[in-house]
């Protein structure tokens, strides 16, 4: 009879804990992929960046346009209070147009186009940051739910352990303290369950805010963590391309192009632009003569030279920023890979070795308790060890997701 009870407890401890995730999964839960589809169109940060990109696109047309002409009317030889053109001495109608030369309009357009490309890259980077936030929140949701499952199974295990303690106490084979210890452990687990419920609700709020749902919309528990099997390959592609497919580096590249065009434009501002004016001169009711005006701008006061120096300095800063961005990206990507591989190794160790060892330890402890060879504290500690191994394995799985999210946030590359 004693060993049948031992076997029942052992089955409850091991089988239930090992299948906690499957037992508590909900097939009606939104998948990470389905939430990802809704991410960009719903979030105001992404919409704002897209609006800035649209504004930058409109700026291209404005940058390449000709300057607006000016029109001027001059009434001359006024000898009474009548300002009609045919009642004054002469009236001049001047039309003036400034013609930028030396390719200045094209360079202004180049500056604007680089600004638009940078705005597009910022939109891509913003979307990558939102994807990383979603991955982290989804992993947190999964961790909280799975942790609740493990917690509930351990509570059930402690119920059985408490029942065993009560039976042994009734037979004079155990102290009343064993019953109290079992209840204390159960109370601590209920407190932990409340904390996990709070984490679940917090992760739900983050996910709802990202996809544009009301913040209090309930989310069904996720069935699995997002797939990260392609992370190593994505990291290698990123490393081989020297960060070339990263939106963050694209921003630095486009800003560098913008600064190069701006420097060249500042240099060409030293060369004069041409102003052309045509003026018909009216005397009485008819136009008798025409005037033609030609003018050029003269960089006399040093403003153009100062602007050129400014753009040279800005170009140097952009070059340094691009190098710094590449270094930052490669360093952060390397850190993310190191974190990912360490977490994966930890999870493998927990799942393939420590879990089996903790199960064996629990088997030995519960048999020894029934035989009166070990105390109740040893049994509780063995149950805690199984719980801790399961939770640490779960934490290692979540840490892999966090490492991938960090990689995606920094580089913009989806695994």
C-alpha positions as a printed NumPy array, in Angstrom:
array([[  0.   ,   0.   ,   0.   ],
       [  2.843,   2.348,   0.895],
       [  4.58 ,   1.905,  -2.459],
       [  1.368,   2.365,  -4.44 ],
       [  0.964,   5.745,  -2.754],
       [  4.607,   6.568,  -3.495],
       [  4.073,   5.71 ,  -7.155],
       [  0.975,   7.9  ,  -7.312],
       [  2.86 ,  10.885,  -5.937],
       [  5.753,  10.275,  -8.285],
       [  3.487,  10.154, -11.327],
       [  1.81 ,  13.382, -10.215],
       [  5.159,  15.135,  -9.731],
       [  6.949,  14.056, -12.861],
       [  4.299,  13.545, -15.505],
       [  2.317,  16.64 , -14.6  ],
       [  5.345,  18.907, -14.356],
       [  6.838,  17.666, -17.605],
       [  3.585,  18.348, -19.468],
       [  2.62 ,  21.601, -17.766],
       [  2.984,  23.615, -20.935],
       [  0.823,  21.304, -23.019],
       [ -1.867,  21.   , -20.37 ],
       [ -2.292,  24.738, -20.04 ],
       [ -2.005,  25.637, -23.735],
       [ -5.   ,  27.172, -25.501],
       [ -5.368,  26.473, -29.202],
       [ -7.5  ,  29.586, -29.593],
       [ -4.627,  31.862, -28.653],
       [ -3.435,  34.487, -31.167],
       [ -0.201,  33.399, -32.787],
       [  2.849,  35.634, -32.847],
       [  2.641,  35.72 , -36.64 ],
       [ -0.992,  36.907, -36.624],
       [ -0.116,  39.711, -34.211],
       [  2.909,  40.621, -36.315],
       [  0.716,  41.225, -39.362],
       [ -1.309,  43.812, -37.433],
       [  1.667,  45.55 , -35.891],
       [  2.746,  48.237, -38.355],
       [ -0.636,  49.557, -39.437],
       [ -1.914,  49.872, -35.874],
       [  0.853,  51.625, -33.968],
       [  1.006,  55.443, -33.899],
       [  4.82 ,  55.504, -33.733],
       [  5.049,  53.745, -37.08 ],
       [  2.281,  55.88 , -38.551],
       [  4.087,  59.045, -37.413],
       [  7.35 ,  57.941, -39.029],
       [  5.475,  57.07 , -42.216],
       [  3.998,  60.569, -42.177],
       [  7.488,  62.033, -41.893],
       [  8.58 ,  59.909, -44.85 ],
       [  5.66 ,  61.238, -46.897],
       [  6.69 ,  64.781, -45.988],
       [ 10.276,  64.034, -47.033],
       [  8.992,  62.701, -50.366],
       [  7.083,  65.935, -50.973],
       [ 10.235,  67.89 , -50.123],
       [ 12.022,  66.325, -53.116],
       [  9.742,  68.091, -55.572],
       [ 10.086,  71.356, -53.705],
       [ 13.885,  71.094, -53.646],
       [ 14.152,  70.62 , -57.409],
       [ 11.707,  73.362, -58.336],
       [ 12.7  ,  76.692, -59.842],
       [ 12.534,  79.721, -57.547],
       [  9.264,  81.61 , -57.867],
       [  9.453,  84.671, -60.138],
       [  8.745,  88.142, -58.837],
       [  6.407,  90.719, -60.387],
       [  6.689,  94.428, -59.673],
       [  4.668,  97.45 , -60.843],
       [  6.272, 100.922, -60.705],
       [  4.178, 104.057, -61.207],
       [  6.418, 107.016, -62.094],
       [  5.9  , 110.78 , -62.566],
       [  2.711, 110.95 , -60.481],
       [  1.417, 114.558, -60.541],
       [ -2.083, 114.141, -59.088],
       [ -4.069, 111.721, -56.954],
       [ -5.033, 109.442, -59.831],
       [ -2.985, 106.22 , -59.902],
       [ -4.348, 104.762, -63.111],
       [ -1.417, 103.63 , -65.329],
       [ -2.65 , 105.722, -68.241],
       [ -2.85 , 108.875, -66.035],
       [  0.713, 108.828, -64.727],
       [  3.913, 109.587, -66.58 ],
       [  5.139, 106.017, -67.09 ],
       [  4.335, 102.603, -65.667],
       [  6.838,  99.776, -65.51 ],
       [  5.774,  96.117, -65.25 ],
       [  8.811,  94.14 , -64.134],
       [  9.042,  90.314, -64.309],
       [ 12.156,  88.84 , -62.683],
       [ 13.318,  85.229, -62.528],
       [ 16.326,  83.835, -60.694],
       [ 18.084,  80.952, -62.497],
       [ 20.245,  78.747, -60.214],
       [ 23.292,  77.605, -62.164],
       [ 26.106,  75.082, -61.784],
       [ 23.799,  72.16 , -60.953],
       [ 22.551,  73.646, -57.694],
       [ 18.962,  72.514, -58.233],
       [ 20.105,  68.949, -58.846],
       [ 22.195,  68.981, -55.678],
       [ 19.281,  70.304, -53.646],
       [ 17.215,  67.458, -55.03 ],
       [ 19.968,  64.992, -54.087],
       [ 19.906,  66.316, -50.519],
       [ 16.135,  65.899, -50.348],
       [ 16.216,  62.406, -51.876],
       [ 18.789,  61.278, -49.317],
       [ 16.577,  62.724, -46.593],
       [ 13.628,  60.735, -47.924],
       [ 15.677,  57.526, -48.024],
       [ 16.768,  58.144, -44.427],
       [ 13.126,  58.663, -43.407],
       [ 12.185,  55.36 , -45.038],
       [ 14.992,  53.615, -43.16 ],
       [ 13.756,  55.183, -39.91 ],
       [ 10.323,  53.733, -40.609],
       [ 11.898,  50.3  , -41.102],
       [ 13.885,  50.673, -37.882],
       [ 10.771,  51.752, -35.974],
       [  8.933,  48.697, -37.251],
       [ 11.854,  46.503, -36.186],
       [ 11.751,  48.016, -32.696],
       [  8.014,  47.351, -32.502],
       [  8.568,  43.761, -33.643],
       [ 11.168,  43.318, -30.908],
       [  8.768,  44.725, -28.32 ],
       [  6.067,  42.35 , -29.521],
       [  8.405,  39.351, -29.369],
       [  9.507,  40.242, -25.843],
       [  5.926,  40.792, -24.665],
       [  4.732,  37.571, -26.302],
       [  7.56 ,  35.648, -24.637],
       [  6.591,  37.257, -21.332],
       [  2.975,  36.222, -21.867],
       [  4.038,  32.644, -22.586],
       [  6.399,  32.574, -19.592],
       [  3.722,  33.85 , -17.215],
       [  1.162,  31.347, -18.482],
       [  3.535,  28.375, -18.422],
       [  4.794,  29.439, -15.011],
       [  1.204,  29.422, -13.775],
       [  0.873,  25.873, -15.076],
       [  3.989,  24.723, -13.254],
       [  2.81 ,  26.544, -10.141],
       [ -0.583,  24.841, -10.226],
       [  0.966,  21.402, -10.671],
       [  3.345,  21.936,  -7.759],
       [  0.416,  23.078,  -5.627],
       [ -1.367,  19.837,  -6.487],
       [  1.789,  17.932,  -5.614],
       [  1.973,  19.668,  -2.234],
       [ -1.673,  18.757,  -1.631],
       [ -0.731,  15.114,  -2.022],
       [  2.342,  15.577,   0.14 ],
       [  0.189,  17.235,   2.791],
       [ -2.243,  14.323,   2.624],
       [  0.639,  11.919,   3.144],
       [  1.852,  13.998,   6.102],
       [ -1.605,  14.005,   7.66 ],
       [ -1.887,  10.232,   7.326],
       [  1.51 ,   9.73 ,   8.891],
       [  0.649,  12.194,  11.651],
       [ -2.598,  10.332,  12.354],
       [ -0.598,   7.123,  12.677],
       [  1.925,   8.782,  14.962],
       [  4.683,   8.52 ,  12.375],
       [  5.194,  12.251,  11.652],
       [  5.095,  15.572,  13.45 ],
       [  2.334,  18.148,  13.015],
       [  5.004,  20.503,  11.699],
       [  5.054,  18.516,   8.45 ],
       [  1.411,  19.44 ,   7.816],
       [  2.087,  23.096,   8.614],
       [  5.124,  23.173,   6.316],
       [  3.061,  21.778,   3.448],
       [  0.43 ,  24.473,   3.983],
       [  3.101,  27.182,   4.185],
       [  4.582,  26.056,   0.878],
       [  1.125,  26.099,  -0.712],
       [  0.51 ,  29.646,   0.523],
       [  3.821,  30.784,  -0.935],
       [  2.894,  29.196,  -4.25 ],
       [ -0.467,  30.978,  -4.243],
       [  1.373,  34.27 ,  -3.713],
       [  3.656,  33.386,  -6.618],
       [  0.589,  32.584,  -8.734],
       [ -0.772,  36.083,  -8.105],
       [  2.538,  37.559,  -9.216],
       [  2.398,  35.464, -12.391],
       [ -1.162,  36.637, -13.018],
       [  0.088,  40.208, -12.795],
       [  2.878,  39.487, -15.273],
       [  0.365,  37.916, -17.632],
       [ -1.908,  40.953, -17.482],
       [  1.036,  43.319, -17.951],
       [  2.237,  41.434, -21.03 ],
       [ -1.336,  41.461, -22.375],
       [ -1.5  ,  45.244, -22.004],
       [  1.762,  45.671, -23.93 ],
       [  0.598,  43.394, -26.755],
       [ -2.794,  45.107, -26.998],
       [ -1.13 ,  48.517, -27.158],
       [  1.172,  47.345, -29.95 ],
       [ -1.588,  45.933, -32.172],
       [ -4.107,  48.7  , -31.484],
       [ -6.62 ,  46.755, -29.379],
       [ -8.236,  48.114, -26.185],
       [ -5.728,  47.661, -23.388],
       [ -8.059,  45.484, -21.325],
       [ -8.783,  43.047, -24.16 ],
       [ -8.22 ,  39.543, -22.734],
       [ -5.676,  37.398, -24.549],
       [ -5.854,  33.623, -24.65 ],
       [ -2.667,  31.911, -23.472],
       [ -0.125,  31.348, -26.258],
       [  0.491,  27.761, -27.289],
       [  4.195,  28.167, -28.046],
       [  7.027,  30.651, -28.238],
       [  7.812,  32.286, -31.61 ],
       [ 10.028,  30.227, -33.875],
       [ 13.693,  31.263, -33.659],
       [ 15.249,  28.39 , -35.572],
       [ 16.524,  30.812, -38.225],
       [ 18.372,  33.093, -35.82 ],
       [ 21.864,  31.675, -36.366],
       [ 21.504,  31.923, -40.141],
       [ 20.149,  35.476, -39.876],
       [ 23.098,  36.445, -37.688],
       [ 25.55 ,  35.001, -40.197],
       [ 23.93 ,  36.896, -43.066],
       [ 24.153,  40.084, -41.055],
       [ 27.796,  39.479, -40.152],
       [ 28.793,  38.595, -43.719],
       [ 27.101,  41.715, -45.093],
       [ 28.925,  43.925, -42.556],
       [ 25.557,  45.187, -41.352],
       [ 24.554,  46.252, -44.851],
       [ 20.941,  45.11 , -44.486],
       [ 20.343,  46.997, -41.256],
       [ 17.954,  49.988, -41.223],
       [ 20.116,  51.681, -38.583],
       [ 23.149,  51.526, -40.847],
       [ 21.002,  52.58 , -43.808],
       [ 20.049,  55.72 , -41.881],
       [ 23.723,  56.53 , -41.3  ],
       [ 24.509,  55.854, -44.978],
       [ 21.706,  58.098, -46.245],
       [ 22.677,  60.881, -43.866],
       [ 26.236,  60.581, -45.141],
       [ 24.973,  60.911, -48.724],
       [ 22.924,  63.91 , -47.651],
       [ 25.943,  65.59 , -46.11 ],
       [ 28.068,  64.949, -49.213],
       [ 25.483,  66.56 , -51.454],
       [ 25.078,  69.449, -49.   ],
       [ 28.84 ,  70.02 , -48.918],
       [ 29.013,  70.105, -52.712],
       [ 26.046,  72.45 , -52.804],
       [ 27.734,  74.782, -50.313],
       [ 30.878,  74.791, -52.468],
       [ 28.897,  75.728, -55.571],
       [ 27.136,  78.531, -53.744],
       [ 30.361,  80.487, -54.285],
       [ 29.456,  80.68 , -57.965],
       [ 26.876,  83.299, -58.92 ],
       [ 23.315,  82.64 , -59.965],
       [ 21.741,  84.559, -62.827],
       [ 18.768,  86.871, -62.472],
       [ 16.845,  87.893, -65.611],
       [ 14.247,  90.644, -65.665],
       [ 11.972,  91.912, -68.427],
       [ 10.135,  95.218, -68.036],
       [  7.576,  96.639, -70.487],
       [  7.256, 100.433, -70.031],
       [  3.8  , 101.929, -70.525],
       [  3.326, 105.581, -71.427],
       [ -0.274, 106.665, -71.608],
       [ -2.281, 103.821, -73.078],
       [  0.521, 102.051, -74.926],
       [  3.766, 100.218, -74.259],
       [  6.496, 102.17 , -75.947],
       [  9.723, 100.613, -74.7  ],
       [ 11.102,  97.499, -73.085],
       [ 13.866,  97.06 , -70.531],
       [ 16.028,  93.993, -69.986],
       [ 17.849,  93.355, -66.709],
       [ 20.613,  90.842, -66.043],
       [ 22.048,  90.349, -62.572],
       [ 24.246,  87.947, -60.619],
       [ 24.641,  87.177, -56.934],
       [ 27.982,  88.161, -55.402],
       [ 29.249,  86.166, -52.355],
       [ 30.673,  89.268, -50.752],
       [ 30.291,  88.958, -46.991],
       [ 31.723,  85.495, -46.246],
       [ 28.452,  83.752, -45.47 ],
       [ 29.007,  81.258, -48.275],
       [ 32.483,  80.352, -47.025],
       [ 31.155,  79.877, -43.499],
       [ 28.376,  77.65 , -44.828],
       [ 30.922,  75.57 , -46.725],
       [ 33.022,  75.105, -43.587],
       [ 29.9  ,  74.069, -41.713],
       [ 29.02 ,  71.438, -44.301],
       [ 32.578,  70.069, -44.349],
       [ 32.403,  69.633, -40.573],
       [ 28.954,  68.032, -40.844],
       [ 30.268,  65.615, -43.465],
       [ 33.117,  64.575, -41.199],
       [ 30.673,  64.021, -38.357],
       [ 28.439,  61.906, -40.606],
       [ 31.416,  59.747, -41.63 ],
       [ 32.358,  59.21 , -37.987],
       [ 28.743,  58.463, -37.122],
       [ 28.534,  55.84 , -39.843],
       [ 31.661,  54.069, -38.565],
       [ 30.4  ,  54.262, -34.986],
       [ 27.01 ,  52.884, -36.005],
       [ 28.591,  49.911, -37.759],
       [ 30.737,  49.177, -34.708],
       [ 27.72 ,  49.468, -32.406],
       [ 25.62 ,  47.193, -34.589],
       [ 28.244,  44.477, -34.86 ],
       [ 28.975,  44.638, -31.141],
       [ 25.287,  44.465, -30.184],
       [ 24.668,  41.638, -32.65 ],
       [ 27.6  ,  39.703, -31.196],
       [ 26.279,  40.239, -27.672],
       [ 22.832,  39.028, -28.706],
       [ 24.297,  35.893, -30.258],
       [ 26.374,  35.188, -27.139],
       [ 23.285,  35.592, -24.93 ],
       [ 21.271,  33.364, -27.238],
       [ 23.829,  30.562, -27.315],
       [ 24.353,  30.7  , -23.541],
       [ 20.599,  30.493, -22.909],
       [ 20.218,  27.653, -25.386],
       [ 23.035,  25.705, -23.705],
       [ 21.408,  26.284, -20.315],
       [ 18.057,  25.034, -21.549],
       [ 19.661,  21.916, -23.021],
       [ 21.402,  21.221, -19.713],
       [ 18.198,  21.689, -17.731],
       [ 16.058,  19.561, -20.042],
       [ 18.476,  16.741, -20.773],
       [ 20.276,  16.35 , -17.457],
       [ 19.089,  18.382, -14.482],
       [ 15.414,  17.514, -14.869],
       [ 16.152,  13.777, -14.855],
       [ 18.447,  14.204, -11.843],
       [ 15.835,  16.208,  -9.932],
       [ 13.197,  13.58 , -10.713],
       [ 15.498,  10.859,  -9.408],
       [ 16.171,  12.924,  -6.3  ],
       [ 12.447,  13.358,  -5.722],
       [ 11.856,   9.622,  -6.236],
       [ 14.462,   8.863,  -3.604],
       [ 13.154,  11.507,  -1.183],
       [  9.528,  10.427,  -1.313],
       [ 10.443,   6.769,  -0.873],
       [ 12.695,   7.67 ,   2.046],
       [  9.954,   9.788,   3.639],
       [  7.449,   6.96 ,   3.429],
       [ 10.018,   4.657,   4.998],
       [ 10.771,   7.193,   7.723],
       [ 14.377,   7.576,   6.607],
       [ 14.243,  11.286,   5.615],
       [ 12.322,  14.2  ,   7.069],
       [  9.609,  16.286,   5.43 ],
       [ 12.016,  19.141,   4.71 ],
       [ 14.005,  16.859,   2.419],
       [ 10.823,  15.941,   0.551],
       [  9.823,  19.589,   0.14 ],
       [ 13.312,  20.506,  -1.04 ],
       [ 13.169,  17.733,  -3.648],
       [  9.827,  19.077,  -4.911],
       [ 11.29 ,  22.58 ,  -5.024],
       [ 14.214,  21.308,  -7.063],
       [ 11.922,  19.891,  -9.749],
       [  9.965,  23.145,  -9.814],
       [ 13.122,  25.251, -10.014],
       [ 14.577,  23.187, -12.849],
       [ 11.361,  23.541, -14.834],
       [ 11.234,  27.285, -14.193],
       [ 14.898,  27.759, -15.067],
       [ 14.4  ,  25.821, -18.292],
       [ 11.463,  28.094, -19.081],
       [ 13.558,  31.149, -18.232],
       [ 16.335,  29.949, -20.552],
       [ 13.817,  29.565, -23.388],
       [ 12.511,  33.073, -22.741],
       [ 16.05 ,  34.481, -22.579],
       [ 16.675,  33.1  , -26.063],
       [ 13.624,  35.032, -27.259],
       [ 14.904,  38.171, -25.542],
       [ 18.296,  37.803, -27.225],
       [ 16.617,  37.441, -30.614],
       [ 14.411,  40.458, -29.849],
       [ 17.492,  42.508, -28.977],
       [ 19.171,  41.435, -32.222],
       [ 16.07 ,  42.364, -34.205],
       [ 15.671,  45.713, -32.444],
       [ 19.276,  46.716, -33.115],
       [ 19.752,  45.34 , -36.617],
       [ 16.202,  45.304, -37.997],
       [ 16.82 ,  41.776, -39.319],
       [ 14.056,  39.218, -38.792],
       [ 15.263,  35.691, -37.954]])
